[in-house]
């Protein structure tokens, strides 16, 4: 699992430290990945932050612009099983 953001590296480090984020954070200054997956969605929201889970086959298997720990954990667990 990775976090991907277009923020500056300094802002990303501040966020990581403030929220004790343990996953790797990837810098995408042009937001190319965000745009790639927004275009793949049936109803792109443009909401930020947005959570995506990419399946083993490279397709989006979960997308949500609200934090729903139960739904996110269920999708992750199913993909890892």
C-alpha positions in Angstrom: 0.0 0.0 0.0 1.2 3.5 -0.9 0.0 7.0 -0.4 0.3 9.1 -3.5 0.2 12.9 -3.4 1.1 15.9 -5.6 2.0 18.0 -2.6 5.6 19.2 -2.2 8.0 16.7 -0.6 8.2 18.9 2.5 4.4 19.0 2.9 4.3 15.2 2.5 6.9 14.8 5.2 4.9 17.1 7.5 1.7 15.2 6.9 3.5 11.8 7.4 4.9 13.0 10.7 1.7 14.7 11.9 -0.5 11.7 11.3 2.2 9.0 12.0 1.7 7.5 8.5 3.6 4.3 8.2 3.1 3.4 4.5 5.4 4.7 1.8 4.4 8.0 0.3 5.0 8.5 -3.4 5.4 12.0 -4.9 3.4 12.6 -8.1 3.9 16.4 -8.7 1.9 16.4 -11.9 -0.9 14.2 -10.5 -0.6 11.9 -13.5 -1.7 8.9 -11.4 -4.8 10.7 -10.0 -5.8 11.8 -13.5 -5.2 8.3 -14.9 -7.6 6.7 -12.3 -10.1 9.5 -12.4 -10.5 8.9 -16.1 -11.0 5.2 -15.4 -13.9 5.9 -13.1 -17.5 5.9 -14.3 -18.3 9.0 -12.2 -15.1 10.9 -11.4 -15.7 13.1 -8.4 -12.5 15.2 -8.3 -12.8 14.9 -4.5 -9.6 15.0 -2.6 -8.4 13.0 -0.8 -9.6 10.0 -2.7 -8.9 6.3 -1.8 -8.2 3.8 -4.4 -7.3 0.1 -4.1 -5.6 -1.3 -7.1 -6.1 -5.1 -7.5 -3.4 -7.6 -8.3 -4.4 -7.4 -12.0 -3.9 -3.6 -12.1 -7.6 -2.6 -12.1 -9.3 -0.3 -9.6 -11.2 -2.6 -7.2 -12.2 0.1 -4.6 -12.7 3.8 -4.9 -14.1 6.2 -2.3 -13.7 9.9 -1.4 -14.7 9.3 2.3 -12.8 7.3 4.8 -14.7 4.1 5.5 -12.4 1.9 7.5 -14.7 -1.2 7.4 -15.2 -1.1 3.7 -11.5 -0.4 3.0 -10.3 -3.2 5.3 -12.8 -5.7 3.8 -11.5 -4.9 0.3 -7.9 -5.1 1.3 -8.4 -8.4 3.2 -10.3 -10.0 0.3 -7.5 -9.0 -2.1 -4.8 -10.3 0.2 -6.5 -13.7 0.8 
